[in-house]
Amino acid sequence: MFDVLAVTFPFFALVLAGFIAVRRAMLPLPAIPGLNAFVLFFALPCMLFRFGAGTPIAQLLDPGVFGVYLICALIMVGFTFATTLSQRVDANNAAFGALTAAFPNTGYMGVPLFIALFGARASGPAIVTIVIDLVITSSLCIALSRLGRVDGGDARSAGEAARKALYGVVVNPLPWAILLGAAFSAFDLSLPKPLMATIGLLADAASPVALFTIGAVLARSQMNSADAAPLADYVPVALKKLILHPLLVLLLGSAAIQLGVPLDRFALTVIVLVAALPSASNVVMLAERYGADGGRIARVILVSTTLAFVTFSGAVALLS
């Protein structure tokens, strides 16, 4: 366990550093969007491209990983949405709560953490889960958030919301970086060394800056939502993310292997640990964009990130 903590501690320490930097006013709030932009449009795409280009195409197109993880994501969304929806929590807030329960922080935290734990071979299954969460899980939850809502006097259908969500995927650089890396892997292409060295420098910056940014975003969200909220509004969702999600992936993946589905045991371990990650920090920005309670979502993310230092490290120790 101590060997696992020696690997995971620096990652969570960087998140804490970002949190403290904002809470102590060492990092001004207007600087946070700039950090986010650097990670989203420069560093993280380069990291995903590099791993995609260096991963055998068969791992990036693994149907066993894709099917098991997708089914679990859909179950998590449906279960969390159904159990959260109430007179106090409308469809909009229930949908984004469901997204925090099913969408782990794989891009900003998971990929670099898995590389540190298991080496480059862990990048393939993790990248598959990123594609599912960016394209399918997010679009589904945004569509659910529109159920029964009226905007500007005109009812907005779930289908219209889904199309807008897919447009958001199209303009998101991360799926394109993964797709481009997969193409380089499939056709055995390579870039000139100076260009690849530049990509490498940006890729190396992705992990520390992304982790620091997670902490900064969480601190800003907490400062912007100072009103007290019942623990029942967010703690159960965080626990679903950290406990129910990885357990579901483990059980379904193990059953799939027993039934003869071509799913590698190592790949199953990786996607179980993906599910054990805390909620993705960008969900709070999506929630605010669609008029949901950003403070509630921020609390889910903060609790899941805090508890994940113990729960995720424990999951790594058990599965290793």
VMD Tcl script that draws the C-alpha trace (Angstrom):
set ca {
  {0.00 0.00 0.00}
  {2.83 2.40 0.84}
  {4.40 1.75 -2.56}
  {1.09 2.73 -4.19}
  {0.81 5.87 -2.06}
  {4.34 6.83 -3.08}
  {3.09 6.98 -6.68}
  {-0.36 8.51 -6.11}
  {0.58 11.06 -3.45}
  {2.35 13.54 -5.78}
  {-0.67 13.63 -8.10}
  {-3.10 14.50 -5.32}
  {-0.52 16.85 -3.76}
  {-0.50 18.89 -6.98}
  {-4.31 19.13 -6.84}
  {-4.01 20.35 -3.24}
  {-1.35 22.87 -4.28}
  {-3.69 24.38 -6.87}
  {-6.51 24.50 -4.34}
  {-4.35 26.26 -1.74}
  {-2.94 28.68 -4.33}
  {-6.43 29.98 -5.10}
  {-7.75 29.92 -1.55}
  {-4.71 31.90 -0.36}
  {-5.00 34.33 -3.30}
  {-1.56 33.32 -4.58}
  {-3.17 32.56 -7.95}
  {-5.68 35.18 -9.13}
  {-9.05 33.87 -10.27}
  {-8.75 35.45 -13.75}
  {-5.68 33.26 -14.37}
  {-7.62 30.00 -14.07}
  {-9.25 30.16 -17.54}
  {-5.77 30.64 -19.00}
  {-4.50 27.50 -17.25}
  {-7.54 25.61 -18.49}
  {-6.99 26.83 -22.04}
  {-3.33 25.78 -21.99}
  {-4.22 22.28 -20.79}
  {-7.25 21.80 -23.04}
  {-5.91 23.23 -26.30}
  {-2.17 22.62 -26.08}
  {-0.74 20.26 -23.46}
  {-3.40 17.57 -23.15}
  {-3.98 17.13 -26.92}
  {-0.23 16.68 -27.37}
  {-0.12 14.09 -24.59}
  {-3.07 12.16 -26.03}
  {-1.64 12.34 -29.55}
  {1.71 11.02 -28.36}
  {0.15 8.11 -26.50}
  {-2.27 7.39 -29.33}
  {0.52 7.35 -31.90}
  {2.62 5.08 -29.71}
  {-0.17 2.60 -28.89}
  {-0.95 -0.35 -31.18}
  {-4.15 0.34 -33.07}
  {-5.67 -2.93 -31.82}
  {-5.64 -1.54 -28.26}
  {-7.33 1.67 -29.38}
  {-10.08 -0.32 -31.12}
  {-10.58 -2.91 -28.36}
  {-14.28 -3.94 -28.57}
  {-14.21 -5.65 -25.17}
  {-13.03 -2.50 -23.39}
  {-15.44 -0.34 -25.38}
  {-18.49 -2.52 -24.73}
  {-17.94 -3.16 -21.02}
  {-17.09 0.44 -20.18}
  {-19.95 1.85 -22.27}
  {-22.58 -0.44 -20.71}
  {-21.37 0.49 -17.21}
  {-21.44 4.20 -18.06}
  {-25.03 3.92 -19.29}
  {-26.06 2.00 -16.17}
  {-24.43 4.60 -13.92}
  {-26.14 7.46 -15.72}
  {-29.55 5.78 -15.67}
  {-29.33 4.63 -12.04}
  {-28.03 7.94 -10.68}
  {-30.54 9.97 -12.69}
  {-33.46 7.82 -11.53}
  {-32.44 7.77 -7.85}
  {-31.64 11.49 -7.72}
  {-34.64 12.92 -9.55}
  {-37.16 14.32 -7.08}
  {-39.30 17.35 -6.34}
  {-36.18 19.09 -5.01}
  {-33.77 17.93 -7.76}
  {-35.13 18.50 -11.25}
  {-34.09 16.71 -14.45}
  {-31.41 19.29 -15.22}
  {-29.61 18.85 -11.90}
  {-30.22 15.09 -11.79}
  {-28.66 14.72 -15.24}
  {-25.47 16.58 -14.35}
  {-25.28 14.75 -11.06}
  {-25.46 11.54 -13.09}
  {-22.63 12.83 -15.27}
  {-20.39 13.31 -12.22}
  {-21.18 9.72 -11.20}
  {-20.19 8.28 -14.59}
  {-17.53 10.65 -15.98}
  {-14.10 10.20 -14.31}
  {-11.24 12.67 -14.50}
  {-9.32 10.47 -16.93}
  {-7.80 13.15 -19.15}
  {-6.50 15.55 -16.54}
  {-5.59 12.96 -13.89}
  {-6.05 9.36 -15.02}
  {-3.78 8.96 -18.06}
  {-0.62 10.39 -16.43}
  {-1.39 8.50 -13.23}
  {-1.78 5.17 -15.06}
  {1.43 5.75 -16.99}
  {3.25 6.29 -13.69}
  {1.68 3.15 -12.21}
  {1.75 0.70 -15.12}
  {3.75 2.19 -17.98}
  {2.71 3.22 -21.49}
  {0.64 0.07 -22.14}
  {-2.07 1.44 -19.83}
  {-2.74 4.36 -22.18}
  {-4.72 2.32 -24.75}
  {-7.68 1.27 -22.54}
  {-7.72 4.68 -20.83}
  {-7.94 6.50 -24.17}
  {-10.90 4.31 -25.20}
  {-12.77 5.39 -22.06}
  {-12.03 9.07 -22.76}
  {-13.67 8.79 -26.17}
  {-16.77 7.14 -24.66}
  {-17.12 9.77 -21.94}
  {-16.52 12.75 -24.23}
  {-18.78 11.61 -27.05}
  {-21.50 9.38 -25.57}
  {-21.79 9.86 -21.80}
  {-21.66 13.67 -21.92}
  {-24.07 13.91 -24.84}
  {-26.55 11.57 -23.14}
  {-26.52 13.55 -19.89}
  {-26.93 16.87 -21.69}
  {-29.91 15.42 -23.56}
  {-31.41 14.17 -20.26}
  {-30.91 17.61 -18.73}
  {-33.28 19.12 -21.29}
  {-36.21 16.86 -20.48}
  {-39.26 18.87 -19.53}
  {-37.48 22.22 -19.70}
  {-38.59 25.35 -21.48}
  {-36.05 27.89 -22.71}
  {-37.07 31.24 -24.15}
  {-40.67 30.13 -24.51}
  {-39.82 27.25 -26.83}
  {-39.49 23.67 -25.62}
  {-36.03 22.32 -26.30}
  {-36.08 18.67 -27.17}
  {-33.56 16.16 -25.94}
  {-32.58 15.55 -29.56}
  {-31.72 19.23 -30.08}
  {-29.65 19.22 -26.92}
  {-27.84 16.09 -28.06}
  {-26.98 17.74 -31.37}
  {-25.55 20.72 -29.55}
  {-23.59 18.38 -27.31}
  {-22.17 16.62 -30.37}
  {-21.19 20.01 -31.77}
  {-19.28 20.56 -28.53}
  {-17.47 17.28 -29.18}
  {-16.58 18.40 -32.70}
  {-14.92 21.60 -31.47}
  {-13.20 19.81 -28.57}
  {-9.54 19.17 -29.49}
  {-9.18 16.03 -27.37}
  {-11.13 13.57 -29.59}
  {-9.30 14.94 -32.64}
  {-5.92 14.45 -30.94}
  {-6.87 10.86 -30.14}
  {-8.12 10.26 -33.70}
  {-4.97 11.74 -35.22}
  {-2.75 9.68 -32.93}
  {-4.70 6.54 -33.86}
  {-4.20 7.33 -37.56}
  {-0.44 7.70 -37.03}
  {-0.44 4.37 -35.19}
  {-2.52 2.58 -37.84}
  {-0.41 3.78 -40.79}
  {2.93 3.78 -38.95}
  {3.48 7.48 -39.59}
  {5.93 9.78 -37.85}
  {6.55 13.51 -37.56}
  {9.88 15.31 -38.06}
  {12.02 15.18 -34.94}
  {11.89 18.94 -34.13}
  {8.10 18.91 -34.31}
  {7.86 15.73 -32.25}
  {10.20 17.26 -29.66}
  {7.92 20.29 -29.40}
  {4.89 18.03 -28.94}
  {6.84 16.12 -26.31}
  {7.55 19.28 -24.30}
  {3.87 20.23 -24.31}
  {2.86 16.66 -23.47}
  {5.23 16.58 -20.50}
  {3.64 19.77 -19.17}
  {0.12 18.33 -19.33}
  {0.17 16.30 -16.13}
  {1.48 18.85 -13.57}
  {-0.44 21.80 -15.02}
  {-3.67 19.80 -15.36}
  {-3.51 18.56 -11.77}
  {-2.73 22.03 -10.45}
  {-5.63 23.38 -12.52}
  {-8.05 20.82 -11.05}
  {-7.29 22.15 -7.58}
  {-7.65 25.75 -8.74}
  {-11.02 25.05 -10.40}
  {-12.30 23.26 -7.30}
  {-11.25 26.14 -5.06}
  {-12.91 28.69 -7.35}
  {-16.11 26.65 -7.46}
  {-16.17 26.34 -3.68}
  {-15.64 30.10 -3.29}
  {-18.46 30.83 -5.74}
  {-20.90 28.53 -3.92}
  {-20.47 29.44 -0.30}
  {-24.09 28.69 0.65}
  {-24.54 25.60 2.79}
  {-26.15 22.58 1.14}
  {-27.41 19.29 2.62}
  {-24.86 16.50 2.52}
  {-27.50 14.26 0.95}
  {-27.41 16.46 -2.15}
  {-23.85 15.55 -3.11}
  {-22.12 12.98 -0.87}
  {-24.14 9.96 -2.14}
  {-23.33 10.89 -5.75}
  {-19.62 11.11 -4.91}
  {-19.77 7.69 -3.26}
  {-21.51 6.22 -6.31}
  {-18.62 7.51 -8.40}
  {-15.86 6.17 -6.18}
  {-17.39 2.84 -5.08}
  {-20.33 1.77 -7.22}
  {-18.82 2.69 -10.60}
  {-15.55 0.70 -10.28}
  {-17.38 -2.22 -8.63}
  {-19.83 -2.33 -11.52}
  {-17.03 -2.31 -14.11}
  {-15.18 -5.05 -12.23}
  {-18.23 -7.31 -11.97}
  {-19.43 -6.79 -15.53}
  {-15.91 -7.10 -16.95}
  {-15.23 -10.31 -15.03}
  {-18.56 -11.74 -16.19}
  {-17.74 -10.78 -19.78}
  {-14.41 -12.63 -19.58}
  {-16.16 -15.71 -18.20}
  {-18.59 -15.56 -21.13}
  {-15.73 -15.52 -23.62}
  {-15.67 -11.81 -24.48}
  {-12.15 -10.90 -25.71}
  {-11.19 -8.66 -22.81}
  {-7.65 -8.70 -21.48}
  {-7.27 -8.90 -17.70}
  {-4.81 -6.00 -17.67}
  {-7.19 -3.87 -19.74}
  {-9.98 -4.70 -17.28}
  {-7.78 -3.57 -14.39}
  {-7.13 -0.26 -16.14}
  {-10.80 0.50 -16.84}
  {-11.78 -0.48 -13.29}
  {-9.24 2.06 -12.04}
  {-10.55 4.59 -14.56}
  {-13.97 4.16 -12.95}
  {-12.37 4.57 -9.51}
  {-11.08 8.05 -10.40}
  {-12.86 11.13 -8.99}
  {-15.43 13.00 -11.06}
  {-14.21 15.06 -14.02}
  {-13.61 18.70 -13.08}
  {-15.02 20.07 -16.35}
  {-18.54 18.83 -15.47}
  {-19.07 21.92 -13.30}
  {-18.47 24.17 -16.32}
  {-20.95 22.14 -18.39}
  {-23.51 22.33 -15.58}
  {-23.21 26.10 -15.33}
  {-23.51 26.45 -19.11}
  {-26.83 24.57 -19.08}
  {-28.26 26.33 -16.03}
  {-27.78 23.58 -13.44}
  {-26.65 24.11 -9.85}
  {-22.90 24.46 -10.32}
  {-22.32 24.62 -6.58}
  {-23.81 21.16 -6.05}
  {-21.74 19.70 -8.89}
  {-18.60 21.37 -7.53}
  {-19.22 19.77 -4.14}
  {-19.58 16.33 -5.71}
  {-16.27 16.82 -7.53}
  {-14.53 18.19 -4.43}
  {-15.71 15.33 -2.19}
  {-14.87 12.66 -4.76}
  {-11.41 14.16 -5.37}
  {-10.68 14.38 -1.65}
  {-11.85 10.85 -0.86}
  {-10.18 9.39 -3.96}
  {-6.75 9.76 -2.39}
  {-7.75 6.88 -0.12}
  {-10.27 4.98 -2.26}
  {-8.28 5.10 -5.51}
  {-5.02 4.17 -3.79}
  {-6.83 1.30 -2.08}
  {-8.24 0.11 -5.40}
  {-4.77 0.13 -6.97}
  {-3.37 -1.85 -4.03}
  {-6.15 -4.44 -4.24}
  {-6.05 -4.88 -8.02}
  {-2.27 -4.95 -8.25}
}
mol new
graphics top color blue
foreach p $ca { graphics top sphere $p radius 0.5 }
foreach p [lrange $ca 0 end-1] q [lrange $ca 1 end] { graphics top cylinder $p $q radius 0.2 }
display resetview
